[in-house]
Amino acid sequence: RQGSIIQLNLTIIVFMMGLAFVIFGLYIGQEHKLSVFTKRLYLIAYFALIVPVTVILVRYIANALISGTLNDPVLNVAFLLLIPVTASYVLMIVKSRHDVVGRP
């Protein structure tokens, strides 16, 4: 039972992260053609996918650390998944700051 719940959570996380990176790629590739409204929709969709992933990961890591199950292999996967999640936040923040600075 516990294994199937973990597998379901990992599947959801991977799916949502994949969609978030596709949206990010579309946003970067099409940004010069997009209206301000469409750019905002892309950003909202992106963060609507990546924020729940972050919450799930942080919650799982916190619960594992509090319960003391440090030898759990899924904990290692959760820590590894924090790398692309953090990178995606950094990329989007840098991109949005670049857009703000680049405006005339």
N, C-alpha and C positions, 0 to 999 in steps of 0.2 A: 504493500500500500504506500509506504513512504517513498519507495523508488519510483512509482508511477507518478506521484505528485511532483517529485523533483524533475523527472523527465518532462512532464507537461510544462512546468515552469521554465525549464531550459529551452524547450521548443518555442514557447511564447516569446521569450527573451530574444532568441536568435531571429525569429520571424520579424519582430518589431524593430530590432536593430537593423536588419536587412532593409526593411522598408524605409527606415529613417535615413540610411545612407543613400538609397536610391533617390529619395526626395532631395537630399543635400546635393547629390550629383546633378539632378535636374535643375535645381536652383542655381548652382554654379554655372552650368552649361548654358542656361537660357536667361541669365539675369539681365543682360543688356537689352533683351526684347520684352521683358515683363513690365507690367504697370506696377505701381506702388501697391495696389490692392492685391494683385496676384503674388507679389513678393511676400506680403504679410500672410497670405494664405499658406504659402510654402513654409514660412517660419512657424506658423501655428501648428501645421501638420507635423513638422519635424519635431518640435518640442512636445507635442501631444504623444508622440511615439517614444521619445528618448527619456522623458521624465518618469513615466511609470517603470521603465526598465531600471532606471537608477534607484527608484524607491524599492523595487523588488530585490535588487542586488544588495543594497545597503541593509535592508531589513534582514535578509538571510545571513549576511556576514555578522551583523550585530547579534542575532539569535544564536548563531554558532559560537561566537566568541563568549557570549554570556553563559551558554550551557557547557562550555569547555570542550567541545568536540573539535579540537584542533587538528586531528588526524583524518578528518572527513575529506575524501577526494573532491567532493562537490565544492567544498570551501575553496580549494585551489582554483577550480574553474571559475568561481564567482570572483575571486581576486583577479584572475586573468581577464575576465570580461569587463572589469573596471577600466582596463587600459583603453579599449576602443570607445567606451562611454565617455571617459575623461577627454580623450582626444577629440571626440565629436563636439563636446562643449567648447573646448579651446578653439577648434576650427571655426565654429559658428560665431564665437565672440570676436575672434580676430577678423573674420569676414565682415561682420556687422560694423565693427569699428573702422575697418578700411573703407566701407561704403560711406560712413558718416564723415570721415576725414576727406574722402575723395570728392564729396559734393561741392559744387561751386558756390 
